[in-house]
C-alpha cells in the first residue's frame, strides 16, 4: 500500500468515526429532549457547528467533546466511541436506540427527489429554487407513494420539532389542521423564487392560513391567495410504516 492509499484509508476511518460520534451526540441530545442550540449556547459556538457534528461532517475538539458529554450527562469516553452511557438522571434511550451494534436499517431505493433550497432573509425559512439537488432514500412507509419529495430545514423557526439541517419528506396527501407543513409563496416582484416556510397548520379560512411557529412561539398568518403550494411534512412514524 503506497502513501496515498494509506492517507485515504486514514481519512476514511476518520470520516466513519465522525459519523458514529455525531450519531451518539444526536441520540444523547434527543434523549435529554434538547434542541441543538442548547449545546451551542452552553459551548458558546454556532448551532451550525453542532449540526455538522451530528451529521458526521467533522469531529468536535477534545475539549468540546468533554464539555458536550458533561452538559448531556453522559460518559465522555463512551461518547468518544460512539456510545451513549448516561451518568446522571434523565431520559434514557431504549435498547433499540443504542448507536453501536445496531441491526442494518431497511434501505429503500434512492429515488426521492431532493429539492434545493436557498436562504431567503429574516422573514422566511428558505426559498425552494425548483432544482433537483439529488436523490435520497425512500423509507419503507412511503414505498408506494409517488407525489413525495424531500428538502432540508435551513432555519431554526421550528426547533425543537425540526433542527437545522434536518431532512423533511413532504407530500402523500393534502394537509389538514394539525399537520406540519411546508408553505411555498408566489415570488415577489423581481424575485426568481417564492419564499417558503415550515410551520404547523392550525386552521384555514377562505382568505388565510393560520399557522403555529415554535421558535420563537408565535401565530403566523398567510394570505391564501399568495400561497403557491402547501405540502404536508410526513411524520417519522409514517415514514417507517408505524
C-alpha positions, -999 to +999 in steps of 0.1 A: +000+000+000+015+033-011+014+066+009-016+079-009-036+047-002-026+050+035-038+086+036-071+077+020-076+048+044-069+071+074-093+097+061-120+071+056-116+059+092-118+095+105-150+101+085-165+069+098-157+078+134-171+113+129-204+098+118-206+074+147-197+101+173-221+125+157-250+100+158-242+094+195-243+131+203-276+134+185-291+104+204-279+118+237-293+152+229-327+138+218-328+116+249-325+148+270-352+165+248-329+194+240-325+214+208-291+217+192-290+254+202-289+243+238-255+226+233-243+256+211-252+281+238-235+261+265-203+258+245-206+294+231-204+282+195-227+284+165-256+259+162-243+251+127-212+236+143-232+212+164-253+204+133-221+195+115-210+172+143-243+154+143-243+149+106-207+135+108-192+162+087-165+168+113-155+159+149-157+181+179-124+190+195-115+170+226-124+200+248-158+204+232-165+167+233-158+167+270-180+198+276-208+183+255-207+150+274-208+168+307-237+190+296-257+160+284-248+139+315-232+111+296-198+093+299-173+112+278-152+081+270-182+062+257-194+092+237-159+093+220-165+057+210-199+065+195-219+050+225-243+067+249-239+059+286-259+082+309-243+091+343-269+115+356-307+111+360-328+119+330-345+103+299-325+073+287-326+056+253-342+022+250-322-009+239-334-003+203-318+032+203-282+021+211-260+036+184-234+008+181-241-028+171-274-019+156-292-040+130-288-029+094-315-003+086-341-010+059-329+009+029-353+018+001-344+029-034-325+061-039-354+077-059-370+105-038-362+139-053-342+163-030-353+198-039-327+225-033-334+255-011-317+288-007-316+314+022-345+339+019-338+365+046-351+370+081-388+368+072-388+333+057-373+299+064-359+294+029-368+296-008-373+265-030-353+270-061-371+243-081-339+225-088-333+188-080-302+188-058-300+150-058-319+119-046-324+104-011-336+070+002-373+061+001-383+050+036-404+018+037-436+036+049-439+056+017-428+028-007-459+032-028-463+070-028-454+089-059-461+125-051-434+130-025-401+150-023-375+159+003-358+191+013-337+203+042-346+227+071-324+258+067-335+278+098-344+271+134-380+285+134-395+251+143-369+239+169-373+217+189-395+198+164-372+202+134-335+210+137-314+230+112-302+207+085-329+180+092-343+162+061-380+166+056-401+143+034-432+161+021-464+150+003-486+119+005-519+136+010-534+170+013-526+187+046-552+192+073-551+213+105-527+197+129-502+187+102-467+203+100-464+218+065-441+235+040-457+266+026-444+280-007-455+315-017-456+330-052-424+351-059-424+388-050-419+412-079-384+409-093-376+377-073-369+344-091-383+322-063-411+323-038-403+323-001-410+290+018-420+284+054-420+254+078-449+257+102-478+238+119-511+243+102-537+254+129-567+263+107-578+277+074-603+303+064-613+314+029-586+340+027-559+329+053-538+301+065-533+304+103-502+285+115-481+280+146-444+286+149-423+272+177-391+293+178-400+320+189-436+309+197-460+328+175-491+326+154-483+333+118-509+341+091-505+337+054-526+353+026-542+322+009-542+340-024-504+344-023-498+307-015-485+287-044-482+253-028-487+238+007-473+203+014-477+181+044-445+170+062-447+133+065-442+122+102-414+099+111-437+072+123-454+071+089-421+071+070-412+039+088-446+023+085-459+026+121 
